[in-house]
Amino acid sequence: MKRLDLLIEPSVHEARRQLPGHVRQRIKLTIASLADNPRSADTQRLDVTGIDVPTGVELRRLRLDRWRLGYAIHDEEGWVWVLGLYRRPPYDYEDLRELATRLGA
């Protein structure tokens, strides 16, 4: 599979800067790896039932201990877009509709 372009929301950079150094480095490496393997075994496709997601876009999440990376993949256009970095709990994907809206902009 060809390496995909990696797009990262500014809010992800800001959230990552707030983390302890060892977590920050792990997340940085994990984000970089998404360009080569966005559908690794430790990722999960998100249920987007009832959410208007642009054609060809797949929303996924990756769990890193108490943190979640939310991202989108578009194979035809050749990109992975990291949309959010969240702490879980309490994060429960309530902003999924808003994230999907950003993809259509």
C-alpha positions in Angstrom: 0.0 0.0 0.0 1.2 3.5 -0.9 2.0 5.9 1.9 -0.9 8.3 2.5 -0.6 12.0 3.1 -1.0 12.8 6.8 -3.1 15.8 7.9 -3.3 16.8 11.6 -5.8 19.2 13.1 -4.1 22.0 15.1 -6.2 20.9 18.2 -4.4 17.6 18.1 -1.0 19.3 18.3 -2.2 21.4 21.2 -3.6 18.4 23.1 -0.4 16.5 22.6 1.7 19.3 23.9 -0.2 19.1 27.2 0.8 15.4 27.8 3.7 14.0 29.8 6.8 13.5 27.6 6.7 9.7 27.4 3.0 9.8 26.3 3.6 12.7 23.9 6.4 10.8 22.1 4.3 7.6 21.9 1.4 9.5 20.4 3.7 11.3 17.9 5.1 8.0 16.7 1.7 6.5 16.5 0.3 9.4 14.4 3.2 9.2 12.0 2.6 5.4 11.6 -1.0 6.1 10.4 0.4 7.3 7.0 1.8 3.8 6.3 -0.8 1.6 8.1 -4.1 3.4 8.9 -6.0 0.2 9.4 -3.7 -1.7 11.8 -5.1 -4.4 14.0 -5.3 -2.1 17.0 -7.6 0.4 15.3 -11.4 0.2 15.0 -13.9 1.5 12.5 -16.3 3.9 14.1 -20.1 3.4 13.8 -21.3 6.3 11.8 -25.0 5.3 11.5 -27.1 8.4 11.1 -24.1 10.6 10.5 -23.5 12.2 7.1 -19.9 11.1 6.2 -18.6 12.2 2.8 -18.4 9.4 0.2 -15.1 7.4 0.3 -14.3 8.5 3.9 -13.9 6.0 6.7 -13.8 7.2 10.3 -11.6 5.1 12.7 -10.2 5.3 16.2 -7.0 4.1 17.8 -6.7 3.4 21.5 -3.5 4.2 23.4 -4.1 3.4 27.1 -6.5 6.1 28.3 -6.2 8.1 25.1 -8.1 7.9 21.8 -7.0 9.2 18.4 -10.0 9.9 16.1 -9.1 10.0 12.4 -10.5 9.7 8.9 -9.1 7.9 5.8 -9.8 8.6 2.2 -8.0 6.0 0.0 -8.9 7.5 -3.3 -7.6 11.0 -2.4 -4.7 9.4 -0.5 -4.9 11.0 2.9 -5.3 10.2 6.6 -6.7 13.1 8.7 -6.1 13.0 12.4 -9.2 14.9 13.8 -8.9 14.6 17.6 -6.9 13.3 20.6 -9.1 12.6 23.5 -8.8 11.2 27.1 -11.1 8.4 27.9 -13.0 8.4 30.1 -15.0 10.6 29.8 -14.8 10.9 26.0 -17.6 9.1 24.3 -17.5 10.2 20.7 -20.3 12.8 21.1 -18.6 15.1 18.6 -18.5 12.5 15.8 -21.1 14.4 13.8 -19.2 17.6 14.0 -15.9 15.9 13.0 -17.7 14.4 10.0 -19.0 17.8 9.0 -15.4 19.2 9.0 -14.5 16.5 6.4 -17.0 17.8 3.9 -15.7 21.4 4.1 
